Amino acid sequence: MKKLLTLVAALALSLPAVRADVVLSSIISNGMVLQRGVKAPVWGWADAGEEVTVEFGGQVKKAMPGPGRKWMVELDPLEASATPRSMTISGKNKILIENILVGEVWIASGQSNMEWTFDRLDPAEREFAESQKENPLIRAFHVDKHLKAGIPLDDTSGVWKDAAQMVAGRNGVSAVGFFFALDLAKSLGIPVAILDVNWGGQKIEPFLAPEGYQAVGLPFKEPDRRISRNTQAAAHIIAAGMASLEESYQAAKKGLKMGFDVVNPYGDAENFIYNAMVAPLAPYAVQGTIWYQGESNRGSEDYLKKLQALSAGWSQVFRVKDMPLLMVQIAPFDYSKGKDLNLSLLPDTIWATQYQAAETIPGVAVVPIHDTNIDITDIHPIHKRTVGERLAATALKNQYRKEGVVASAPRFQSASREGSKAVVSFSGILNGLTTSDGQAPSWFELSGDGVSFVPAQAELRGNTVLVSVESIPEPKFVRMGWRDVAIPNLKDKDAWPAFSFPSQPVTQQ
């Protein structure tokens, strides 16, 4: 039976195209939201020589199939509209797509904290989300299966969802993405959609486009394009159910390359998520990406290079110059399991890299979340509303130039010495420094050599913090919150918490 299933899978994926009707990409379907203000691609497949006509919003576009029998038209830039409209696509057959809106479209991607759905959310936040289930302005295209492929596939498994379907517990979409879209729609007053593409526990490498590897000079291993006949893979199909195999069989009959659940029929590839779950969505018109990933890359020395590759690759395939890539700073977590190591790997490799990426990669920004009731024993914080709202605020400020938006966090600027004290100054202050609990600033440390740090006392003085410790009368280095478990209390009076910072030199005044 196992060998038979493997053979069936192989045959299904090697069948010649027998398609007669026009076929659409899964993302071009009922309930979709088109990106306003840019040329919006619409595509699918048809027989060679079969002219395809697309009609929408008074526009009529025609195309002929090209290589692989793929056709594509580009709609002229559209104005935002919350009025549902229909699209007609005609060839040898006629397809009617209904309930189409026009607005803003963002990719929401990453690992489990982006994938986190509403059944595991804080009850109050879940109740609030459910109160928005009739909101007509927010939607999502949910890539609803974890798929692998060794080469970029033509199509993937996914469906458009409205607000009610987005918040439907375990079957819903990213809670962070939902709150992001909700806040954007509220502020902009137009439809907002996310393309929900996530996989928990994954490193950044599986998400990278080959174009990204090439852009930053990373070596890219060409995949083995031979179809795997692994009998264990076939057994996995049985365990997962026959639906995935049937989908792949039907896709193959249409001449499409489409992966099936948890099995990789096209060989191995480091970027298997991109190939099966992201590439089939391109070049759908989008505005940018929100990204919550990094826990699985803890200890990686080349994470900055991989972020550069992610940005460059997705910018190219989705045709957005310097695509906005708004990142969530990885939440504090006790990786040492109570050992409280003096200096753990996470801050030095992930937090610092995220900061560096925001400073050096066009379109990249990072938002802090350590003040959102974090439980350092749980790598999955249950509070996601503030996370989504801060990402939305960053987009409103950076991409939409919205005035009056609070999207700022104090950042280390410099440190000088006054006698035995270090005076730390910050940039990005809106309305003055304070602490979230009314206590003295926490998690400041001083060092005389830049290696061994000692917990220090801190006090506010205007927009600076004075830091001292009796055992180090001449401090030469200062840092704040630079441990896995640190949750500093320093913040702007009316804005976000101060970013943690690594060892910084204290200069002599």
C-alpha positions as CSV (number, residue, x, y, z in Angstrom):
1,M,0.0,0.0,0.0
2,K,2.8,2.4,0.9
3,K,4.6,1.8,-2.4
4,L,1.4,2.2,-4.3
5,L,0.6,5.6,-2.7
6,T,4.1,6.8,-3.5
7,L,3.8,5.7,-7.1
8,V,0.3,7.4,-7.3
9,A,1.8,10.6,-6.0
10,A,4.6,10.4,-8.5
11,L,2.4,9.7,-11.4
12,A,-0.1,12.5,-10.4
13,L,2.7,15.0,-10.4
14,S,4.1,13.9,-13.7
15,L,0.8,13.8,-15.7
16,P,0.7,15.8,-18.9
17,A,-1.6,18.8,-18.9
18,V,-5.1,17.9,-19.9
19,R,-6.6,21.2,-19.0
20,A,-9.3,22.7,-21.3
21,D,-10.8,25.4,-19.1
22,V,-9.2,28.6,-17.8
23,V,-7.8,27.9,-14.3
24,L,-7.1,30.6,-11.6
25,S,-4.5,30.8,-8.9
26,S,-6.1,30.0,-5.5
27,I,-5.5,33.6,-4.3
28,I,-7.5,34.9,-7.3
29,S,-10.9,33.9,-5.8
30,N,-14.0,35.0,-4.1
31,G,-13.6,37.6,-1.3
32,M,-10.2,38.8,-2.3
33,V,-8.8,42.3,-1.6
34,L,-6.8,44.0,-4.3
35,Q,-4.0,46.4,-3.5
36,R,-5.0,50.0,-4.3
37,G,-2.8,52.5,-6.2
38,V,-0.6,50.0,-8.1
39,K,-0.9,47.7,-11.0
40,A,-2.7,44.6,-9.6
41,P,-1.8,41.3,-11.3
42,V,-4.4,38.7,-12.0
43,W,-3.3,35.3,-13.3
44,G,-4.0,31.7,-14.0
45,W,-3.5,29.0,-16.7
46,A,-5.2,28.2,-20.0
47,D,-4.6,26.2,-23.2
48,A,-1.9,27.5,-25.6
49,G,-3.4,30.0,-28.0
50,E,-6.5,30.6,-25.8
51,E,-7.1,34.3,-25.2
52,V,-8.2,35.2,-21.7
53,T,-10.2,38.3,-20.9
54,V,-10.4,39.9,-17.4
55,E,-13.1,42.5,-16.7
56,F,-13.2,44.4,-13.4
57,G,-14.2,47.9,-12.4
58,G,-14.8,49.1,-15.9
59,Q,-11.4,47.8,-17.1
60,V,-11.0,45.1,-19.7
61,K,-7.7,43.4,-20.0
62,K,-6.6,40.6,-22.3
63,A,-3.7,38.1,-22.2
64,M,-2.4,35.0,-24.1
65,P,-0.8,32.1,-22.2
66,G,3.0,32.1,-22.2
67,P,5.5,29.5,-21.0
68,G,3.9,26.8,-18.9
69,R,0.5,28.0,-20.3
70,K,0.4,30.7,-17.7
71,W,-1.3,34.0,-18.4
72,M,-1.3,37.3,-16.5
73,V,-2.9,40.7,-16.8
74,E,-2.3,43.8,-14.8
75,L,-5.2,46.0,-13.7
76,D,-4.6,49.7,-13.8
77,P,-4.2,51.3,-10.4
78,L,-7.4,51.1,-8.4
79,E,-8.9,53.4,-5.8
80,A,-9.8,51.9,-2.4
81,S,-13.4,50.7,-2.3
82,A,-15.4,48.9,0.4
83,T,-18.2,48.1,-2.0
84,P,-18.1,44.4,-3.0
85,R,-17.7,44.0,-6.8
86,S,-17.4,41.1,-9.2
87,M,-14.7,40.2,-11.7
88,T,-15.3,38.1,-14.9
89,I,-12.6,36.0,-16.4
90,S,-13.4,34.4,-19.8
91,G,-11.7,32.0,-22.1
92,K,-13.2,28.8,-23.3
93,N,-15.1,29.0,-20.0
94,K,-16.3,31.9,-17.9
95,I,-15.4,32.4,-14.2
96,L,-17.2,34.8,-12.0
97,I,-15.3,36.1,-8.9
98,E,-17.5,37.9,-6.3
99,N,-17.2,40.0,-3.2
100,I,-14.0,41.8,-4.2
101,L,-12.7,44.8,-2.3
102,V,-9.9,47.2,-2.9
103,G,-7.6,48.5,-0.2
104,E,-4.3,47.6,1.5
105,V,-2.7,44.2,1.5
106,W,0.1,43.1,3.8
107,I,1.9,39.7,4.2
108,A,1.8,38.4,7.8
109,S,4.5,35.8,8.2
110,G,6.9,34.1,10.6
111,Q,6.9,31.3,13.1
112,S,4.5,30.3,15.9
113,N,4.0,33.7,17.6
114,M,2.8,35.0,14.2
115,E,0.8,31.8,13.6
116,W,-0.9,32.0,17.0
117,T,-4.6,31.9,16.7
118,F,-7.5,33.0,18.8
119,D,-8.2,29.8,20.7
120,R,-4.9,30.3,22.6
121,L,-5.2,34.1,23.1
122,D,-5.7,36.1,26.3
123,P,-9.5,35.8,27.0
124,A,-10.1,39.6,27.0
125,E,-8.3,40.0,23.7
126,R,-10.2,37.1,22.2
127,E,-13.5,38.6,23.4
128,F,-12.5,41.9,21.8
129,A,-11.5,40.2,18.5
130,E,-14.8,38.4,18.4
131,S,-16.6,41.7,18.9
132,Q,-15.2,42.7,15.5
133,K,-16.3,39.6,13.6
134,E,-18.9,41.6,11.6
135,N,-16.2,44.2,10.5
136,P,-16.5,44.3,6.7
137,L,-13.1,46.0,6.2
138,I,-10.7,43.2,7.2
139,R,-10.0,40.0,5.5
140,A,-7.2,37.4,5.1
141,F,-5.9,35.0,2.5
142,H,-5.0,32.0,4.7
143,V,-2.4,29.5,3.4
144,D,-4.2,26.8,5.5
145,K,-1.7,24.0,5.3
146,H,2.0,23.5,6.1
147,L,3.4,22.6,2.7
148,K,6.9,21.8,1.5
149,A,8.5,21.8,-1.9
150,G,12.0,21.6,-3.4
151,I,11.2,23.9,-6.2
152,P,8.8,26.9,-6.4
153,L,5.2,25.7,-7.0
154,D,2.6,27.2,-9.2
155,D,-0.2,27.1,-6.6
156,T,-0.8,26.5,-2.9
157,S,-3.6,25.6,-0.6
158,G,-5.5,28.6,0.7
159,V,-8.7,30.5,1.0
160,W,-9.9,34.0,1.6
161,K,-11.6,34.6,5.0
162,D,-13.8,37.4,6.3
163,A,-13.5,38.8,9.9
164,A,-15.8,36.1,11.4
165,Q,-13.7,33.3,9.8
166,M,-10.5,35.0,10.8
167,V,-11.3,34.9,14.6
168,A,-12.7,31.3,14.4
169,G,-10.5,29.8,17.1
170,R,-8.1,27.1,16.0
171,N,-9.3,27.5,12.4
172,G,-8.7,31.2,12.4
173,V,-5.7,33.2,11.3
174,S,-2.8,35.0,12.9
175,A,-4.0,37.0,15.9
176,V,-1.2,39.5,15.4
177,G,-2.1,39.9,11.8
178,F,-5.8,40.4,12.6
179,F,-5.1,43.1,15.1
180,F,-2.7,44.7,12.7
181,A,-5.3,44.8,9.9
182,L,-8.0,45.9,12.3
183,D,-6.0,48.9,13.5
184,L,-4.9,49.9,9.9
185,A,-8.5,49.7,8.6
186,K,-9.8,51.7,11.5
187,S,-7.2,54.5,10.9
188,L,-7.3,54.5,7.1
189,G,-11.0,53.8,6.8
190,I,-10.5,51.4,3.9
191,P,-10.3,47.6,3.5
192,V,-7.2,45.9,4.8
193,A,-6.1,42.3,4.2
194,I,-3.3,40.1,5.3
195,L,-1.8,37.1,3.4
196,D,-1.4,34.7,6.3
197,V,1.7,32.6,5.7
198,N,3.2,31.0,8.9
199,W,4.9,27.9,10.2
200,G,5.7,27.5,13.9
201,G,9.2,26.4,15.0
202,Q,10.9,27.3,11.7
203,K,14.1,29.2,11.1
204,I,14.2,32.1,8.6
205,E,16.0,30.0,5.9
206,P,12.9,28.1,4.7
207,F,11.2,31.5,3.9
208,L,13.9,32.9,1.7
209,A,13.4,33.4,-2.0
210,P,16.3,32.3,-4.4
211,E,16.4,35.9,-5.6
212,G,17.2,36.9,-2.0
213,Y,20.1,34.5,-1.8
214,Q,21.5,35.9,-5.0
215,A,21.0,39.5,-4.0
216,V,23.1,39.2,-0.9
217,G,25.6,36.7,-2.2
218,L,24.5,33.7,-0.1
219,P,25.2,30.3,-1.5
220,F,22.1,28.6,-2.8
221,K,22.0,24.8,-3.3
222,E,20.0,23.8,-6.3
223,P,17.3,21.3,-5.3
224,D,17.1,17.7,-6.5
225,R,14.2,17.9,-8.9
226,R,13.6,14.2,-9.0
227,I,10.4,13.1,-7.4
228,S,11.0,11.3,-4.1
229,R,9.7,7.7,-3.8
230,N,10.3,7.6,0.0
231,T,7.8,5.1,1.4
232,Q,7.9,6.8,4.8
233,A,6.6,9.9,3.0
234,A,3.7,7.9,1.6
235,A,2.9,6.5,5.0
236,H,2.8,10.1,6.3
237,I,0.2,10.8,3.6
238,I,-1.9,8.0,5.0
239,A,-1.6,9.4,8.5
240,A,-2.5,12.9,7.3
241,G,-5.5,11.7,5.2
242,M,-6.0,11.3,1.6
243,A,-7.3,14.8,0.9
244,S,-3.9,16.2,0.2
245,L,-3.0,13.5,-2.3
246,E,-6.3,14.1,-4.1
247,E,-5.6,17.9,-4.3
248,S,-2.2,17.2,-5.8
249,Y,-3.6,14.8,-8.2
250,Q,-6.3,17.3,-9.4
251,A,-3.7,20.0,-9.6
252,A,-1.4,17.8,-11.7
253,K,-4.3,17.1,-14.1
254,K,-4.6,20.8,-14.7
255,G,-0.9,21.0,-15.4
256,L,0.1,22.7,-12.1
257,K,2.8,21.9,-9.7
258,M,1.2,21.9,-6.3
259,G,2.7,20.3,-3.1
260,F,0.7,18.2,-0.8
261,D,0.6,18.3,3.0
262,V,3.8,17.6,4.9
263,V,5.3,15.7,2.0
264,N,8.0,17.0,-0.4
265,P,7.5,15.5,-3.8
266,Y,10.2,17.6,-5.5
267,G,13.3,16.8,-3.5
268,D,14.9,18.7,-0.6
269,A,15.4,22.4,-0.4
270,E,16.5,24.7,2.4
271,N,13.7,27.2,1.4
272,F,10.9,24.7,1.3
273,I,8.3,27.1,2.8
274,Y,9.0,29.8,0.3
275,N,8.7,27.2,-2.6
276,A,5.3,25.8,-1.5
277,M,3.6,28.6,0.5
278,V,5.0,32.0,-0.6
279,A,6.1,31.7,-4.3
280,P,2.6,30.7,-5.4
281,L,1.3,34.0,-4.0
282,A,3.7,36.1,-6.0
283,P,3.3,38.6,-7.7
284,Y,0.1,39.4,-5.9
285,A,0.1,43.1,-5.2
286,V,1.0,44.0,-1.6
287,Q,2.1,47.0,0.4
288,G,4.6,45.2,2.8
289,T,5.3,42.5,5.3
290,I,4.9,42.1,9.1
291,W,7.4,39.6,10.4
292,Y,7.5,37.8,13.8
293,Q,10.3,35.2,13.8
294,G,13.7,34.7,15.3
295,E,13.4,32.4,18.2
296,S,14.5,29.4,16.1
297,N,17.5,31.3,14.9
298,R,18.8,31.9,18.4
299,G,22.5,31.6,18.2
300,S,22.7,32.2,14.4
301,E,25.7,34.4,13.5
302,D,24.3,35.2,10.1
303,Y,20.8,36.3,10.9
304,L,21.4,39.8,9.6
305,K,22.5,38.4,6.3
306,K,19.4,36.2,6.2
307,L,17.1,39.2,7.0
308,Q,18.8,41.1,4.1
309,A,18.0,38.1,1.9
310,L,14.4,38.0,3.0
311,S,13.9,41.7,2.3
312,A,15.7,41.6,-1.0
313,G,14.0,38.4,-2.3
314,W,10.5,39.3,-1.3
315,S,10.9,42.8,-2.6
316,Q,11.8,41.4,-5.9
317,V,9.2,38.6,-6.3
318,F,6.3,40.8,-5.0
319,R,7.7,43.8,-7.0
320,V,7.8,46.3,-4.1
321,K,11.0,48.3,-4.0
322,D,12.6,48.1,-0.5
323,M,9.5,46.3,0.8
324,P,8.4,47.5,4.2
325,L,9.4,44.7,6.6
326,L,8.1,45.5,10.1
327,M,9.5,43.1,12.7
328,V,8.5,42.2,16.2
329,Q,11.4,42.2,18.7
330,I,11.6,38.7,20.2
331,A,10.0,38.5,23.6
332,P,12.0,37.8,26.8
333,F,12.2,34.1,27.7
334,D,14.1,32.1,30.2
335,Y,16.2,30.0,27.8
336,S,18.6,29.0,30.6
337,K,15.7,27.5,32.6
338,G,16.5,29.4,35.7
339,K,20.3,29.3,35.5
340,D,20.4,33.1,34.8
341,L,23.5,33.0,32.6
342,N,25.5,36.2,32.8
343,L,25.3,36.8,29.0
344,S,23.1,34.6,26.9
345,L,23.1,34.2,23.1
346,L,19.7,35.6,22.3
347,P,20.3,39.3,22.9
348,D,23.7,39.3,21.2
349,T,22.5,37.6,18.1
350,I,18.8,38.3,17.7
351,W,17.9,41.6,19.5
352,A,21.1,43.3,18.3
353,T,20.6,41.9,14.8
354,Q,17.0,43.2,14.7
355,Y,18.2,46.6,15.7
356,Q,21.0,46.6,13.1
357,A,18.6,45.5,10.4
358,A,16.3,48.4,11.2
359,E,19.2,50.8,10.9
360,T,20.7,49.4,7.7
361,I,18.0,47.7,5.6
362,P,15.7,50.0,3.7
363,G,12.1,49.5,4.8
364,V,12.9,47.5,8.0
365,A,11.6,48.6,11.4
366,V,11.3,46.8,14.8
367,V,8.8,47.2,17.6
368,P,9.4,46.4,21.2
369,I,6.9,44.2,23.1
370,H,8.6,43.4,26.4
371,D,6.0,45.4,28.4
372,T,3.0,43.4,27.2
373,N,2.6,41.2,30.3
374,I,5.3,38.7,29.3
375,D,5.6,35.4,31.1
376,I,9.3,34.5,30.8
377,T,8.5,30.8,31.2
378,D,6.3,30.8,28.1
379,I,7.9,31.3,24.7
380,H,4.4,32.1,23.4
381,P,3.1,35.3,25.0
382,I,-0.7,35.2,25.0
383,H,-1.1,38.9,24.6
384,K,-1.1,39.8,20.9
385,R,-3.3,42.9,20.5
386,T,-0.6,45.4,21.5
387,V,1.8,43.6,19.2
388,G,-0.4,44.0,16.2
389,E,-1.3,47.6,17.1
390,R,2.3,48.6,17.4
391,L,3.0,47.1,14.0
392,A,0.1,49.1,12.6
393,A,1.3,52.3,14.2
394,T,4.7,51.8,12.6
395,A,3.1,51.3,9.2
396,L,0.9,54.3,9.7
397,K,3.8,56.5,10.6
398,N,6.4,55.1,8.1
399,Q,4.4,54.0,5.1
400,Y,1.2,56.1,5.3
401,R,2.7,59.3,6.8
402,K,-0.2,59.5,9.2
403,E,0.1,62.5,11.5
404,G,-0.4,62.2,15.3
405,V,0.5,58.5,15.4
406,V,2.4,57.4,18.4
407,A,5.1,55.0,17.1
408,S,8.2,55.7,19.0
409,A,10.4,54.1,21.6
410,P,13.3,55.6,23.5
411,R,16.7,54.3,22.2
412,F,20.1,54.5,23.7
413,Q,21.9,57.6,22.4
414,S,25.1,58.1,24.5
415,A,26.6,57.7,27.9
416,S,28.9,60.0,29.8
417,R,30.4,60.0,33.3
418,E,29.7,62.4,36.2
419,G,32.0,61.4,39.0
420,S,31.1,57.8,39.8
421,K,27.9,57.8,37.8
422,A,27.0,57.1,34.2
423,V,24.6,59.5,32.6
424,V,22.6,57.7,29.9
425,S,20.8,59.8,27.2
426,F,18.1,58.6,24.8
427,S,16.7,59.5,21.4
428,G,13.1,59.0,20.3
429,I,11.6,60.5,23.4
430,L,8.2,62.2,22.8
431,N,7.0,63.4,26.1
432,G,9.7,62.6,28.7
433,L,10.9,59.4,30.5
434,T,9.1,57.6,33.2
435,T,8.8,54.0,34.4
436,S,5.9,51.6,33.9
437,D,5.5,50.8,37.6
438,G,6.6,54.1,39.2
439,Q,9.7,52.5,40.6
440,A,13.4,53.3,39.8
441,P,14.5,52.3,36.3
442,S,15.4,48.6,36.3
443,W,17.8,46.2,34.6
444,F,20.7,48.7,34.3
445,E,24.2,47.2,34.7
446,L,27.7,48.7,34.8
447,S,31.1,47.3,34.0
448,G,34.7,48.4,34.4
449,D,36.0,46.2,31.6
450,G,33.0,45.5,29.3
451,V,33.0,41.8,30.2
452,S,31.8,41.5,33.7
453,F,28.6,43.5,34.5
454,V,27.1,44.3,37.9
455,P,23.5,45.2,38.6
456,A,23.3,49.0,39.3
457,Q,21.1,51.6,40.8
458,A,19.4,54.0,38.4
459,E,17.4,57.2,38.8
460,L,15.6,59.5,36.4
461,R,16.9,63.0,35.8
462,G,14.8,64.7,33.2
463,N,15.3,62.8,30.0
464,T,18.4,61.0,31.2
465,V,19.1,58.1,33.6
466,L,21.9,58.2,36.2
467,V,23.4,54.8,36.8
468,S,25.8,53.9,39.6
469,V,27.1,51.0,41.8
470,E,29.5,51.3,44.7
471,S,31.8,48.5,43.5
472,I,32.5,50.3,40.2
473,P,33.6,53.9,41.0
474,E,34.7,54.6,37.4
475,P,32.2,52.9,35.1
476,K,33.4,52.4,31.6
477,F,30.5,50.4,30.1
478,V,26.7,50.4,30.7
479,R,23.8,48.3,29.4
480,M,20.1,47.9,30.0
481,G,17.9,44.8,29.8
482,W,20.5,42.7,28.1
483,R,19.5,39.3,29.4
484,D,17.0,36.7,28.1
485,V,14.7,37.3,31.1
486,A,14.9,41.1,31.3
487,I,11.8,43.2,31.3
488,P,13.0,46.8,31.8
489,N,10.4,49.3,33.1
490,L,11.8,52.4,31.4
491,K,9.4,54.0,28.9
492,D,8.2,57.2,27.4
493,K,5.4,58.9,29.3
494,D,3.0,58.6,26.4
495,A,4.6,56.1,24.1
496,W,6.4,52.8,24.0
497,P,9.0,51.1,26.3
498,A,12.6,51.9,25.9
499,F,14.6,49.5,23.7
500,S,17.1,47.3,25.6
501,F,20.7,48.0,24.7
502,P,24.0,46.0,24.8
503,S,27.3,47.1,26.3
504,Q,27.9,50.8,25.5
505,P,31.0,52.8,26.3
506,V,30.8,55.5,29.0
507,T,32.8,58.5,27.9
508,Q,34.6,60.9,30.2
509,Q,33.1,64.4,30.2
